[in-house]
Amino acid sequence: MKHLPLAATALAIVAIIPACTATPPPRTAKPPVSTSTTVAVDFTSLEITIIRDYYRNHDHSHAPRGKGKHKSLPPGIAKNLARGKPLPPGIAKAYLPGDLVAALPPARRGLERVIVDGRILLVEIATQVVRGVLYDIVVS
């Protein structure tokens, strides 16, 4: 076995070390793993059918007219009445008529059905986030 002089061995080690300590190529970032699950909440087909039939078959002559008539919302606020967005603070909301509420199955836990600007919304009670929207059903 052939021995190298100490100086040659040191040079060989010094030449190897930079190659071993070179910065590795950058890794591509992995998407974060979500620990929460998102459940889609919306009106059921049964709820939609009952609500549409109710407003199609009931007299709406009690709706406010003239000066007391409800004005539609400004476009910027109306655009925020969408699924996944919180209700704007202080927005005027009305509750469904009692006979319609009686015809519908109970709202799922933590949710309520309200009327805002002619739309029926399914809203989380705690956060006021809109989970479902039915457009052009309530005629005022």
DSSP file with accessible surface (Angstrom, degrees, kcal/mol):
  #  RESIDUE AA STRUCTURE BP1 BP2  ACC     N-H-->O    O-->H-N    N-H-->O    O-->H-N    TCO  KAPPA ALPHA  PHI   PSI    X-CA   Y-CA   Z-CA
    1    1 A M              0   0  206      0, 0.0     2,-0.4     0, 0.0     0, 0.0   0.000 360.0 360.0 360.0 133.6    0.0    0.0    0.0
    2    2 A K        -     0   0  190      1,-0.0     2,-0.4     0, 0.0     0, 0.0  -0.741 360.0-148.2 -95.2 130.2    1.4    3.3   -1.0
    3    3 A H        -     0   0  153     -2,-0.4     3,-0.1     0, 0.0    -1,-0.0  -0.822   7.7-140.4 -99.3 137.8    1.3    6.2    1.4
    4    4 A L        -     0   0  110     -2,-0.4     5,-0.0     1,-0.1     0, 0.0  -0.679  31.1-100.1 -90.0 147.7    0.9    9.8    0.3
    5    5 A P     >  -     0   0   90      0, 0.0     4,-2.0     0, 0.0     3,-0.3  -0.281  35.6-110.0 -63.3 153.9    2.9   12.5    2.1
    6    6 A L  H  > S+     0   0  151      1,-0.2     4,-2.3     2,-0.2     5,-0.2   0.882 116.8  54.6 -55.4 -39.8    0.9   14.4    4.7
    7    7 A A  H  > S+     0   0   72      1,-0.2     4,-2.1     2,-0.2    -1,-0.2   0.911 107.8  49.0 -64.9 -40.4    0.8   17.6    2.6
    8    8 A A  H  > S+     0   0   39     -3,-0.3     4,-2.0     2,-0.2    -1,-0.2   0.900 110.4  51.3 -68.2 -37.2   -0.7   15.8   -0.4
    9    9 A T  H  X S+     0   0   55     -4,-2.0     4,-2.1     2,-0.2    -2,-0.2   0.925 109.4  50.5 -64.8 -41.6   -3.4   14.2    1.8
   10   10 A A  H  X S+     0   0   51     -4,-2.3     4,-2.5     1,-0.2    -2,-0.2   0.908 109.6  50.5 -64.2 -40.7   -4.2   17.6    3.2
   11   11 A L  H  X S+     0   0  126     -4,-2.1     4,-2.0     1,-0.2    -1,-0.2   0.901 108.7  51.8 -64.8 -38.9   -4.6   19.1   -0.3
   12   12 A A  H  X S+     0   0   48     -4,-2.0     4,-1.5     2,-0.2    -2,-0.2   0.916 111.2  47.4 -64.8 -40.1   -6.9   16.3   -1.3
   13   13 A I  H  X S+     0   0   92     -4,-2.1     4,-2.4     1,-0.2    -2,-0.2   0.931 110.4  51.8 -66.6 -43.9   -9.1   16.8    1.7
   14   14 A V  H  < S+     0   0   92     -4,-2.5    -1,-0.2     1,-0.2    -2,-0.2   0.885 109.6  50.6 -62.8 -34.0   -9.3   20.6    1.1
   15   15 A A  H  X S+     0   0   71     -4,-2.0     4,-0.6    -5,-0.2    -1,-0.2   0.843 112.5  46.5 -72.9 -31.0  -10.3   19.9   -2.5
   16   16 A I  H  X S+     0   0  100     -4,-1.5     4,-1.7    -3,-0.2     3,-0.4   0.880 100.0  66.9 -79.5 -37.4  -13.1   17.6   -1.4
   17   17 A I  H  X S+     0   0   92     -4,-2.4     4,-1.8     1,-0.2     3,-0.5   0.917  98.2  50.2 -57.0 -49.3  -14.6   19.7    1.4
   18   18 A P  H  4 S+     0   0   77      0, 0.0     4,-0.5     0, 0.0    -1,-0.2   0.900 109.3  53.2 -59.6 -33.9  -15.9   22.5   -0.9
   19   19 A A  H  < S+     0   0   81     -4,-0.6     3,-0.4    -3,-0.4    -2,-0.2   0.877 111.7  45.8 -67.7 -32.3  -17.6   20.0   -3.2
   20   20 A C  H  < S+     0   0  100     -4,-1.7    -1,-0.2    -3,-0.5    -3,-0.1   0.761 114.5  46.4 -80.1 -28.0  -19.4   18.4   -0.2
   21   21 A T  S  < S+     0   0  101     -4,-1.8    -1,-0.2    -5,-0.2    -2,-0.2   0.308  79.7 129.9-100.4   9.5  -20.5   21.7    1.4
   22   22 A A  S    S-     0   0   66     -4,-0.5    -3,-0.0    -3,-0.4     0, 0.0  -0.308  71.8 -95.7 -61.8 147.6  -21.8   23.3   -1.8
   23   23 A T        -     0   0  133      1,-0.1    -1,-0.1     3,-0.0    -2,-0.1  -0.468  41.7-122.7 -66.6 128.6  -25.3   24.7   -1.4
   24   24 A P        -     0   0  101      0, 0.0     3,-0.1     0, 0.0    -1,-0.1  -0.307  38.0 -86.5 -69.2 157.5  -27.9   22.2   -2.7
   25   25 A P        -     0   0  110      0, 0.0     2,-0.0     0, 0.0     0, 0.0  -0.311  56.9 -91.7 -61.8 147.2  -30.2   23.3   -5.5
   26   26 A P        -     0   0  126      0, 0.0     2,-0.3     0, 0.0     3,-0.0  -0.338  40.3-127.7 -63.3 141.7  -33.4   25.1   -4.2
   27   27 A R        -     0   0  235     -3,-0.1     2,-0.3     1,-0.1     3,-0.0  -0.624  22.1-111.4 -86.6 148.2  -36.3   22.9   -3.5
   28   28 A T        -     0   0  131     -2,-0.3     2,-0.2     1,-0.1    -1,-0.1  -0.611  40.2-107.5 -77.9 138.4  -39.7   23.8   -5.0
   29   29 A A        -     0   0   99     -2,-0.3    -1,-0.1     1,-0.1     0, 0.0  -0.449  28.2-137.1 -69.7 134.7  -42.1   24.8   -2.4
   30   30 A K        -     0   0  186     -2,-0.2     3,-0.1     1,-0.1    -1,-0.1  -0.676  29.3-101.3 -87.0 145.5  -44.8   22.3   -1.6
   31   31 A P        -     0   0  108      0, 0.0    -1,-0.1     0, 0.0     2,-0.0  -0.386  47.9 -97.4 -64.1 143.4  -48.4   23.6   -1.2
   32   32 A P        -     0   0  125      0, 0.0     2,-0.5     0, 0.0    -3,-0.0  -0.341  35.8-118.1 -63.2 143.7  -49.4   23.9    2.4
   33   33 A V        -     0   0  133     -3,-0.1     2,-0.4     2,-0.0    -3,-0.0  -0.726  25.8-132.9 -84.5 126.4  -51.4   21.0    3.7
   34   34 A S        -     0   0   87     -2,-0.5    -1,-0.0     1,-0.1     0, 0.0  -0.655  19.3-172.6 -82.1 130.7  -54.8   22.1    4.9
   35   35 A T        +     0   0  145     -2,-0.4     2,-0.3     2,-0.0    -1,-0.1   0.559  66.1  72.0 -97.2 -11.4  -55.8   20.7    8.3
   36   36 A S  S    S-     0   0   80      2,-0.0     2,-0.4     0, 0.0    -2,-0.0  -0.762  73.2-138.2-103.9 153.0  -59.4   22.0    8.1
   37   37 A T        -     0   0  126     -2,-0.3     2,-0.6     2,-0.0    -2,-0.0  -0.887   9.6-144.3-109.0 138.9  -62.1   20.7    5.9
   38   38 A T        -     0   0  130     -2,-0.4     2,-0.5     2,-0.0    -2,-0.0  -0.901  12.3-161.2-103.4 124.7  -64.5   22.9    4.1
   39   39 A V        -     0   0  107     -2,-0.6     2,-0.4     2,-0.0    -2,-0.0  -0.920  19.4-126.7-107.7 125.9  -68.0   21.7    3.8
   40   40 A A        -     0   0  102     -2,-0.5     2,-0.5     1,-0.0    91,-0.1  -0.587  28.0-170.3 -71.9 124.0  -70.2   23.2    1.2
   41   41 A V        +     0   0   34     -2,-0.4     2,-0.3    90,-0.2    81,-0.1  -0.979  21.6 138.2-117.5 129.7  -73.4   24.4    2.8
   42   42 A D        -     0   0   57     -2,-0.5    90,-0.2    90,-0.1     2,-0.2  -0.930  57.8 -64.9-155.1 176.0  -76.3   25.6    0.6
   43   43 A F        -     0   0   14     -2,-0.3     2,-0.1     1,-0.1    90,-0.1  -0.475  53.7-124.0 -66.6 141.8  -80.0   25.3    0.2
   44   44 A T     >  -     0   0   58     -2,-0.2     4,-2.4     1,-0.1     5,-0.2  -0.432  22.4-110.6 -80.6 163.4  -81.3   21.8   -0.4
   45   45 A S  H  > S+     0   0   97      1,-0.2     4,-2.3     2,-0.2     5,-0.2   0.875 120.5  54.6 -64.0 -32.5  -83.4   21.1   -3.4
   46   46 A L  H  > S+     0   0   98      2,-0.2     4,-2.5     1,-0.2     5,-0.2   0.937 108.2  48.3 -65.0 -44.5  -86.4   20.5   -1.1
   47   47 A E  H  > S+     0   0    4      1,-0.2     4,-2.7     2,-0.2     5,-0.2   0.928 111.5  50.0 -60.9 -44.2  -85.9   24.0    0.5
   48   48 A I  H  X S+     0   0   47     -4,-2.4     4,-2.7     1,-0.2     5,-0.3   0.930 111.2  48.7 -61.9 -44.1  -85.6   25.6   -2.9
   49   49 A T  H  X S+     0   0   74     -4,-2.3     4,-2.6     1,-0.2     5,-0.2   0.937 113.1  46.6 -62.0 -46.6  -88.8   23.9   -4.2
   50   50 A I  H  X S+     0   0   36     -4,-2.5     4,-2.4     2,-0.2    -2,-0.2   0.931 114.7  46.9 -63.3 -44.1  -90.8   24.9   -1.0
   51   51 A I  H  X S+     0   0    0     -4,-2.7     4,-2.3    -5,-0.2     5,-0.3   0.944 113.7  47.1 -65.9 -45.9  -89.6   28.5   -1.1
   52   52 A R  H  X S+     0   0  103     -4,-2.7     4,-1.9    -5,-0.2    -2,-0.2   0.931 113.8  48.2 -62.2 -44.2  -90.3   28.9   -4.9
   53   53 A D  H  X S+     0   0   63     -4,-2.6     4,-2.1    -5,-0.3    -1,-0.2   0.903 109.8  53.5 -63.3 -40.2  -93.7   27.4   -4.6
   54   54 A Y  H  X S+     0   0   28     -4,-2.4     4,-1.1    -5,-0.2    -2,-0.2   0.954 113.6  40.4 -59.7 -51.5  -94.5   29.6   -1.6
   55   55 A Y  H  < S+     0   0   21     -4,-2.3    -1,-0.2     1,-0.2    -2,-0.2   0.783 114.9  53.1 -73.3 -22.9  -93.7   32.9   -3.4
   56   56 A R  H  < S+     0   0  163     -4,-1.9    -1,-0.2    -5,-0.3    -2,-0.2   0.852 117.6  36.4 -74.6 -34.0  -95.3   31.7   -6.6
   57   57 A N  H  < S+     0   0  120     -4,-2.1     2,-0.3    -5,-0.2    -2,-0.2   0.463 100.4  85.6-102.3  -4.5  -98.6   30.8   -4.9
   58   58 A H  S  < S-     0   0   77     -4,-1.1     2,-0.3    -5,-0.1    -4,-0.0  -0.796  77.5-113.3-107.1 148.6  -99.0   33.6   -2.2
   59   59 A D        -     0   0  116     -2,-0.3     3,-0.3     1,-0.1    -2,-0.1  -0.549  22.8-170.6 -74.4 129.7 -100.5   37.0   -2.5
   60   60 A H    >   +     0   0   39     -2,-0.3     3,-1.7     1,-0.2    -1,-0.1  -0.002  50.1 117.5-110.9  27.4  -97.8   39.7   -2.0
   61   61 A S  T 3   +     0   0   72      1,-0.3    -1,-0.2    79,-0.0    -2,-0.0   0.707  67.8  67.5 -68.9 -15.1 -100.3   42.7   -1.8
   62   62 A H  T 3  S+     0   0  143     -3,-0.3    -1,-0.3     2,-0.1     3,-0.1   0.524  74.2 117.3 -80.9  -3.2  -99.0   43.3    1.7
   63   63 A A  S <  S-     0   0   14     -3,-1.7     6,-0.1     1,-0.1    77,-0.1  -0.338  79.6 -95.0 -64.6 143.6  -95.6   44.3    0.4
   64   64 A P        -     0   0   68      0, 0.0     2,-0.3     0, 0.0     6,-0.2  -0.284  47.7-173.7 -62.7 141.7  -94.7   47.9    1.1
   65   65 A R    >   +     0   0  154      4,-0.1     3,-1.1    -3,-0.1     4,-0.1  -0.879  43.7   6.4-129.7 165.9  -95.5   50.4   -1.6
   66   66 A G  G >  S-     0   0   65     -2,-0.3     3,-1.5     1,-0.2     0, 0.0  -0.367 127.6  -4.2  66.4-137.3  -94.9   54.1   -2.1
   67   67 A K  G 3  S+     0   0  221      1,-0.3    -1,-0.2    -2,-0.1     0, 0.0   0.815 136.9  52.5 -63.4 -31.8  -92.6   55.9    0.4
   68   68 A G  G <  S+     0   0   61     -3,-1.1    -1,-0.3     2,-0.1    -2,-0.2   0.524  82.7 122.1 -82.1  -2.0  -92.3   52.9    2.6
   69   69 A K  S <  S-     0   0  102     -3,-1.5     2,-0.2     1,-0.1    -4,-0.1  -0.330  72.4-106.3 -65.3 141.0  -91.2   50.7   -0.3
   70   70 A H        -     0   0   85     -6,-0.2     2,-0.3     1,-0.1    -1,-0.1  -0.452  30.6-140.7 -68.2 128.8  -87.8   49.0    0.1
   71   71 A K        -     0   0  178     -2,-0.2    46,-0.1     1,-0.1     2,-0.1  -0.673  24.1-108.8 -86.8 147.6  -85.1   50.6   -2.0
   72   72 A S        -     0   0   96     -2,-0.3    -1,-0.1     1,-0.1    46,-0.0  -0.365  40.1 -98.5 -74.3 158.5  -82.6   48.3   -3.6
   73   73 A L        -     0   0   37      1,-0.1    -1,-0.1     2,-0.1     0, 0.0  -0.360  42.0 -92.5 -74.0 154.1  -79.1   48.2   -2.3
   74   74 A P    >>  -     0   0   72      0, 0.0     4,-2.8     0, 0.0     3,-0.6  -0.335  42.5-110.3 -60.1 149.6  -76.2   50.1   -3.9
   75   75 A P  H 3> S+     0   0  113      0, 0.0     4,-2.1     0, 0.0     5,-0.1   0.844 115.7  54.8 -55.6 -38.2  -74.3   47.9   -6.4
   76   76 A G  H 3> S+     0   0   44      2,-0.2     4,-0.6     1,-0.2    -3,-0.0   0.896 114.1  40.0 -64.2 -39.3  -71.2   47.7   -4.3
   77   77 A I  H X4 S+     0   0   65     -3,-0.6     3,-0.9     2,-0.2     4,-0.3   0.902 112.8  55.1 -76.2 -40.4  -73.1   46.4   -1.3
   78   78 A A  H >< S+     0   0   16     -4,-2.8     3,-1.5     1,-0.3    -2,-0.2   0.877 102.1  58.6 -60.2 -34.3  -75.4   44.2   -3.4
   79   79 A K  H 3< S+     0   0  153     -4,-2.1    -1,-0.3     1,-0.3    -2,-0.2   0.802  97.8  61.2 -66.1 -26.2  -72.3   42.5   -4.8
   80   80 A N  T << S+     0   0   60     -3,-0.9     2,-1.6    -4,-0.6    -1,-0.3   0.522  78.2  89.5 -80.0  -4.0  -71.2   41.5   -1.3
   81   81 A L    <   +     0   0    2     -3,-1.5     2,-0.3    -4,-0.3    -1,-0.2  -0.432  68.7 119.7 -86.2  61.4  -74.4   39.4   -0.9
   82   82 A A  S >  S-     0   0   27     -2,-1.6     3,-1.9     4,-0.1    48,-0.4  -0.891  74.9 -81.3-126.9 157.6  -72.6   36.4   -2.3
   83   83 A R  T 3  S+     0   0  140     -2,-0.3    48,-0.2     1,-0.2   -41,-0.0  -0.280 114.5  20.4 -58.8 133.0  -71.7   33.0   -1.0
   84   84 A G  T 3  S+     0   0   45     46,-3.5    -1,-0.2     1,-0.3    47,-0.1   0.326 101.2 104.2  91.6  -7.9  -68.6   33.0    1.2
   85   85 A K  S <  S-     0   0   88     -3,-1.9    45,-2.6    45,-0.2    -1,-0.3  -0.824  72.9-114.5-106.0 147.2  -68.7   36.7    2.0
   86   86 A P  B     -A  129   0A  80      0, 0.0    43,-0.3     0, 0.0    -4,-0.1  -0.464  37.8 -99.9 -74.9 150.4  -69.9   38.1    5.3
   87   87 A L        -     0   0   14     41,-2.8     3,-0.1    -2,-0.1    -6,-0.1  -0.449  46.1-102.0 -63.2 139.6  -73.0   40.3    5.4
   88   88 A P    >   -     0   0   23      0, 0.0     3,-1.5     0, 0.0    -1,-0.1  -0.371  48.3 -95.0 -61.1 142.9  -72.1   44.0    5.4
   89   89 A P  T 3  S+     0   0  131      0, 0.0     0, 0.0     0, 0.0     0, 0.0  -0.325 105.7  13.3 -62.6 139.2  -72.5   45.4    8.9
   90   90 A G  T 3  S+     0   0   85      1,-0.2     2,-0.1    -3,-0.1     3,-0.0   0.560  84.8 156.3  76.9   8.6  -75.9   47.0    9.7
   91   91 A I    <   -     0   0   29     -3,-1.5     2,-0.5     1,-0.1    -1,-0.2  -0.433  48.0-113.5 -70.7 140.8  -77.6   45.7    6.6
   92   92 A A        +     0   0   79     -2,-0.1     2,-0.4     2,-0.0    25,-0.3  -0.638  42.0 177.1 -77.6 121.6  -81.4   45.5    6.9
   93   93 A K        -     0   0   67     -2,-0.5     2,-0.3    23,-0.1    23,-0.2  -0.946  13.5-158.5-126.4 148.7  -82.5   41.9    6.9
   94   94 A A  E     -B  115   0B  51     21,-2.6    21,-3.5    -2,-0.4     2,-0.2  -0.861  18.9-120.1-120.1 158.3  -86.0   40.4    7.3
   95   95 A Y  E     -B  114   0B 141     -2,-0.3    19,-0.2    19,-0.2     3,-0.1  -0.630  36.5 -93.4 -97.5 156.9  -87.1   37.0    8.4
   96   96 A L        -     0   0   14     17,-0.6    -1,-0.1    -2,-0.2     5,-0.1  -0.320  53.7 -87.8 -64.1 150.0  -89.1   34.6    6.3
   97   97 A P    >>  -     0   0   37      0, 0.0     4,-2.5     0, 0.0     3,-0.5  -0.271  38.3-116.7 -57.8 147.4  -92.9   34.6    6.8
   98   98 A G  H 3> S+     0   0   56      1,-0.2     4,-2.4     2,-0.2     5,-0.2   0.856 113.0  52.4 -57.8 -40.8  -94.1   32.3    9.6
   99   99 A D  H 3> S+     0   0   86      2,-0.2     4,-1.3     1,-0.2    -1,-0.2   0.850 110.6  48.9 -69.4 -28.4  -96.1   30.0    7.4
  100  100 A L  H <> S+     0   0    0     -3,-0.5     4,-1.6     2,-0.2    -2,-0.2   0.933 109.9  51.1 -71.8 -42.7  -93.1   29.6    5.1
  101  101 A V  H  < S+     0   0   72     -4,-2.5     3,-0.2     1,-0.2    -2,-0.2   0.911 109.0  52.3 -58.9 -40.7  -90.9   28.8    8.0
  102  102 A A  H  < S+     0   0   86     -4,-2.4    -1,-0.2     1,-0.2    -2,-0.2   0.848 109.4  49.4 -65.4 -32.2  -93.5   26.2    9.2
  103  103 A A  H  < S+     0   0   61     -4,-1.3    -1,-0.2    -3,-0.2    -2,-0.2   0.768 101.3  77.2 -78.3 -25.4  -93.4   24.5    5.7
  104  104 A L  S  < S-     0   0   10     -4,-1.6     3,-0.1    -3,-0.2   -57,-0.1  -0.506  90.8-106.0 -83.4 153.2  -89.7   24.3    5.6
  105  105 A P        -     0   0   46      0, 0.0    -1,-0.1     0, 0.0     3,-0.1  -0.399  58.0 -79.0 -66.6 155.6  -87.6   21.8    7.4
  106  106 A P        -     0   0  121      0, 0.0     3,-0.1     0, 0.0     2,-0.0  -0.257  54.3-101.7 -56.7 144.6  -85.7   23.3   10.3
  107  107 A A        -     0   0   37      1,-0.1     3,-0.1    -3,-0.1     4,-0.1  -0.373  47.0 -95.2 -63.7 145.5  -82.6   25.3    9.4
  108  108 A R    >   -     0   0   91      1,-0.2     3,-2.1    -3,-0.1    -1,-0.1  -0.257  57.8 -74.6 -62.2 152.5  -79.4   23.4   10.0
  109  109 A R  T 3  S+     0   0  248      1,-0.3    -1,-0.2    -3,-0.1     3,-0.1  -0.199 119.4  14.5 -53.7 130.1  -77.7   24.0   13.3
  110  110 A G  T 3  S+     0   0   43      1,-0.3    15,-2.6    -3,-0.1    16,-0.4   0.481 109.1  98.6  85.4   3.0  -75.9   27.4   13.3
  111  111 A L  E <   - C   0 124B  20     -3,-2.1     2,-0.3    13,-0.3    -1,-0.3  -0.881  47.6-170.7-123.0 154.0  -77.6   28.7   10.2
  112  112 A E  E     - C   0 123B  33     11,-2.3    11,-3.0    -2,-0.3     2,-0.5  -0.979  20.5-130.1-138.9 154.3  -80.6   31.0    9.6
  113  113 A R  E     + C   0 122B  22     -2,-0.3   -17,-0.6     9,-0.2     2,-0.3  -0.910  35.6 167.4-104.1 129.0  -82.6   32.0    6.5
  114  114 A V  E     -BC  95 121B   0      7,-2.3     7,-3.3    -2,-0.5     2,-0.5  -0.912  32.5-124.1-136.3 164.3  -83.1   35.7    6.0
  115  115 A I  E     +BC  94 120B  23    -21,-3.5   -21,-2.6    -2,-0.3     2,-0.4  -0.948  29.9 170.4-111.8 127.4  -84.3   38.0    3.3
  116  116 A V  E >  S- C   0 119B   2      3,-2.6     3,-1.8    -2,-0.5   -23,-0.1  -0.974  70.1 -19.8-137.6 120.6  -82.0   40.8    2.1
  117  117 A D  T 3  S-     0   0   33     -2,-0.4     3,-0.1   -25,-0.3   -44,-0.1   0.867 127.3 -49.0  53.5  44.0  -82.8   43.0   -1.0
  118  118 A G  T 3  S+     0   0   18      1,-0.2    20,-1.1    17,-0.1    19,-0.9   0.555 117.5 110.4  76.7   6.1  -85.2   40.4   -2.5
  119  119 A R  E <   -C  116   0B  47     -3,-1.8    -3,-2.6    17,-0.1     2,-0.6  -0.893  64.0-135.9-112.6 145.4  -82.8   37.5   -2.0
  120  120 A I  E     -CD 115 134B   0     14,-2.0    14,-2.6    -2,-0.4     2,-0.4  -0.890  28.7-165.9 -99.9 124.5  -83.1   34.7    0.4
  121  121 A L  E     -CD 114 133B   0     -7,-3.3    -7,-2.3    -2,-0.6     2,-0.6  -0.874  22.7-146.1-113.4 145.8  -79.9   34.0    2.1
  122  122 A L  E     -CD 113 132B   0     10,-2.4     9,-3.8    -2,-0.4    10,-1.3  -0.959  35.4-176.3-105.2 114.8  -78.6   31.1    4.2
  123  123 A V  E     -CD 112 130B   0    -11,-3.0   -11,-2.3    -2,-0.6     2,-0.4  -0.932  31.7-119.3-123.8 139.1  -76.3   32.7    6.8
  124  124 A E  E  >  -C  111   0B  50      5,-2.5     4,-2.0    -2,-0.4   -13,-0.3  -0.615  24.1-146.3 -70.2 129.0  -74.1   31.4    9.6
  125  125 A I  T  4 S+     0   0   89    -15,-2.6    -1,-0.2    -2,-0.4   -14,-0.1   0.930  92.0  45.5 -66.0 -44.7  -75.4   33.0   12.8
  126  126 A A  T  4 S+     0   0   99    -16,-0.4    -1,-0.2     1,-0.2   -15,-0.1   0.898 129.3  20.7 -69.8 -41.4  -72.1   33.3   14.5
  127  127 A T  T  4 S-     0   0   74      2,-0.1    -1,-0.2   -41,-0.0    -2,-0.2   0.583  90.3-132.2-105.9 -13.6  -70.0   34.8   11.7
  128  128 A Q     <  +     0   0   49     -4,-2.0   -41,-2.8     1,-0.2     2,-0.4   0.733  51.6 154.7  62.0  26.5  -72.8   36.2    9.4
  129  129 A V  B     -A   86   0A  24    -43,-0.3    -5,-2.5    -5,-0.2     2,-0.4  -0.700  47.4-119.7 -84.3 133.8  -71.0   34.6    6.4
  130  130 A V  E     +D  123   0B   0    -45,-2.6   -46,-3.5    -2,-0.4    -7,-0.2  -0.599  33.7 174.6 -76.5 127.0  -73.4   33.9    3.5
  131  131 A R  E     +     0   0B  66     -9,-3.8     2,-0.3    -2,-0.4   -90,-0.2   0.566  66.4  12.3-108.6 -15.2  -73.6   30.1    2.8
  132  132 A G  E     -D  122   0B   0    -10,-1.3   -10,-2.4   -90,-0.2     2,-0.4  -0.975  59.4-160.9-161.1 148.0  -76.3   30.1    0.1
  133  133 A V  E     -D  121   0B  15     -2,-0.3     2,-0.5   -12,-0.2   -12,-0.2  -0.997   4.2-166.2-136.3 130.7  -78.2   32.7   -2.0
  134  134 A L  E     -D  120   0B  11    -14,-2.6   -14,-2.0    -2,-0.4     3,-0.4  -0.977  22.2-155.1-113.1 116.5  -81.5   32.4   -3.8
  135  135 A Y        +     0   0  113     -2,-0.5   -16,-0.1     1,-0.2   -17,-0.1  -0.585  61.9   6.9 -91.7 153.4  -82.0   35.2   -6.3
  136  136 A D  S    S+     0   0  153     -2,-0.2    -1,-0.2     1,-0.1   -17,-0.1   0.811  89.9 111.2  52.3  41.1  -85.2   36.7   -7.7
  137  137 A I        +     0   0   10    -19,-0.9     2,-0.5    -3,-0.4   -18,-0.1   0.782  60.2  65.3-105.9 -47.1  -87.6   34.8   -5.6
  138  138 A V        -     0   0   29    -20,-1.1     2,-0.6   -21,-0.0    -1,-0.2  -0.659  69.2-160.2 -82.5 122.5  -89.1   37.5   -3.3
  139  139 A V              0   0   99     -2,-0.5   -76,-0.1   -84,-0.1   -21,-0.1  -0.915 360.0 360.0-104.9 121.2  -91.1   40.0   -5.3
  140  140 A S              0   0   66     -2,-0.6   -75,-0.1   -77,-0.1   -79,-0.0  -0.718 360.0 360.0-109.8 360.0  -91.6   43.3   -3.5
